[in-house]
């Protein structure tokens, strides 16, 4: 497999699939935990704005992603927006 010719997403996916917990440096694991906590905190803090935004993204594209705190399904791009 020639990684230089793969799209960034494909390279990242390959990395994730082949990655093992014991092979990841502790600094990377700690940074991942902090980023995940930060992202979830931001999403939950923005929950009060959700009811305004959710109707804007409803019924758009394939139902591939779940809206956090709402449960509705929309396409990934609009789920990231909402």
C-alpha positions in Angstrom: 0.0 0.0 0.0 1.4 3.4 -1.0 0.3 5.8 1.7 1.5 8.9 -0.2 -1.2 8.4 -2.9 -4.0 7.8 -0.4 -6.4 10.6 0.7 -5.8 12.0 4.2 -9.1 10.4 5.5 -8.0 7.0 4.2 -4.6 7.3 5.7 -6.1 8.4 9.1 -8.6 5.4 8.9 -5.8 3.0 8.2 -3.8 4.4 11.1 -6.8 4.1 13.5 -7.6 0.5 12.4 -4.0 -0.6 12.8 -3.3 1.3 16.0 -3.0 -0.5 19.3 -3.4 1.1 22.7 0.0 -0.1 24.0 1.7 1.4 20.9 0.4 5.0 21.5 2.5 7.3 23.7 0.9 8.4 27.0 1.1 12.0 25.9 -1.0 11.3 22.9 -3.6 9.4 25.0 -3.8 12.3 27.4 -4.2 14.8 24.6 -7.0 12.7 23.1 -8.8 12.6 26.4 -8.5 16.3 26.9 -9.8 17.0 23.3 -12.7 14.6 23.7 -13.7 16.1 27.0 -13.4 19.6 25.5 -15.5 18.7 22.4 -18.2 17.0 24.4 -18.3 20.0 26.9 -18.8 22.4 24.0 -21.5 20.3 22.5 -23.4 20.0 25.8 -23.0 23.7 26.5 -24.4 24.6 23.1 -27.5 22.4 23.8 -29.7 25.3 24.5 -29.2 26.6 20.9 -30.1 23.2 19.5 -33.9 23.7 19.1 -33.2 26.7 16.9 -30.8 24.9 14.7 -32.3 21.4 14.5 -35.2 22.4 12.1 -32.6 23.9 9.8 -30.8 20.6 9.3 -33.8 18.2 9.4 -34.5 16.1 6.3 -31.2 16.9 4.7 -29.1 14.2 3.1 -28.8 10.6 4.2 -29.6 9.8 7.8 -26.1 8.8 8.7 -25.4 10.7 11.9 -27.3 11.3 15.2 -27.8 14.8 16.5 -26.4 14.9 20.0 -29.1 15.6 22.7 -31.8 15.4 20.1 -31.6 11.9 18.6 -32.7 12.9 15.1 -30.7 11.5 12.2 -29.2 13.8 9.5 -26.2 13.7 7.1 -22.7 14.0 8.8 -22.1 17.6 7.5 -25.3 19.0 9.0 -24.9 17.0 12.2 -21.5 18.7 12.7 -23.1 22.0 12.1 -26.0 21.4 14.6 
